[in-house]
Amino acid sequence: MHLTGRIDIRATALEPIVHGAGTSGNTQLLRMQELADGTKVPFLSGNSVKHKLRSCGVQYALDTMEVTDHSLTKAEIDLLFSGGHLSKSGAAVDLSRARKLEELFPMLGLCGYSAGNVMTESKIRVSHLHVVCRENAWRVPDDLLDHPAIGARVGMLCIDEFGTRHDQGNKHVARRLLTEDAGARAVAKKTKQLKEPSGDGPAERGDSAQMIYDFGAIAAGTTLWGMIQVAELTDLERAALASAFHYAAVDRRGDHLVIGVGAKTSIGYGALKIELRGAIRVAPPQYVADQSLTVAGDTLGARYATHLRERKEEILAALREAVS
């Protein structure tokens, strides 16, 4: 059975979301989409969401197969996590080998890839995640037309955050670890900065490596929407997509997943609660304390895990052949 349909996404930012579009000085700019009237609204790109799903789905499969460290080549890593690239433009297309590879490792057929002279189209199409606000009222789905945020101006959803990088040379551990020469140079540099004020204002404290930086973000509490279109998914590809969502999850809120999106997730930003509506209903992988997968019952997720484990060597051999 093959599944074609869509998954609607409704999401709430539990923490500010940082989705950068380059920098201006020390400021990281928030990525914006310009509308026909010149208005600019923040969004999360479909590409970033899809990359998150690809990365987490591949990592789940590798962990389930218990692939050992230092066992994959750079070309294999590129194929799995980035979709690979074309490298044999003059070779004959081996469609049977391509179909075999996708059957063995469903994440490749799900997200699309290039290997040799074969380019396989992705079976999922991920839209941008747009914010619910007055400027986007003309395109919100029907179920969000009465949302309280539909009357809010986009400026209310764009905030500025900041961080500070500190000079570690002032720390006791760092001072103990520095060589005598390096320590002496650091002291001399700071002493000079204290004695010679810059032309822009009062003297610096000599803390040369301390710097305040700032960045734009989508405010916590913002509601976003988007969708994923799926086409001709096999049962194992459905399970692979479900595993990607669940492996990306860092927490739960009732029936909904919390995933980390955007930049700076390592310092508390980007927590997004997502509600999935649509045809994809696959039981999530079940984990025990040591992070290994427990196969319980004859669920589709369990069959997917069994497939990965039982055909591990065949899968790894097919990946090596695809990039050789």
C-alpha positions, 0 to 999 in steps of 0.5 A: 500500500502506498500513501499520498496525502498531507500532514498539517502542522500547527506549532507554538513557539515555547521559546524564542526562535532564531532563524538567521539571515546573515549578520550586520556587524555583531547583529544576526538578522532574522530571516524575513519573507517580503510580501507583495506590498513590501511588508516583511514577515518572519518565517521558518524555511521548509528547507531547515525543517526538512533537513532536521527531519532527514538528519534525525531520521538517518540518525535513528536508523544508524542508531537502530542498526548500531553502526559503529563509530569511524565506520562510514566514509565521507561520501557515505555521510554526505549521501545520508545526511545531505542527499549526496551529489551526482558524480558519474554523468557518463554512466548508465542509469541503474534504476534497479539498483536505485530502487533497491537502495531506497527499499533497503534504506527508506530515508533516502527515498523519503527525502530524495538523494543523488548518487552516481548519475541517479537523482531521486526526487523526494517523496515529501514536500515541506512548506515554510512555517509561517507566523499567524499575524495580521500581515499573514491573515490573507493566507492562513488556513481556515481553522486559524481565521479566528485565532487571537493572534490574527489581529496582532501586527508582525512587529509584536512577534519580532524581538531582539535577544543578546548574548555575551562572550567572555574573556576566559583568560580571566578565569582561574582555570584558564590562568592556571593553564596558560603558558607564562609567555601567553599569560604575560602577553594577555596582562600587557595587552589589557594594561595597555587598553586600560591606559589608552582609551579608544577614540570612541569613548571611555577606556575599555576594561581590558577584557578584549575577548568579551563581546556583546552580540545580539540577534533577532528572534520570533517571540515565544508564544507565536503560533505558526502553521505549515504542511508536509505533502507526501506522495507514494509512501511505502509502509517503511517510508511512513515509519521512517518519517514517524521515526524522524519526528520522534527522534527530533523530539526533546520533550512532549506536551500531552499528545504533541512533540516538542522539537528544537528548531533554528539556531542556538538550540544549545543555549535554550532557544528554538523549542517548538511544540508541534501538532501533526494532523493528517494521514501519518499515524505511526506508533513512535519508537519506544525507548528504555533508559539506555536509549536502545529500541525495544520492539514491542508488538507488531507495530509498523515502527517495530517492523521498521526497526526489525528491517534495519537490524536484520538487513544491516550488512546489506544496507551498508553494502548498498550505501558503499556501492552507491558512492563508489 
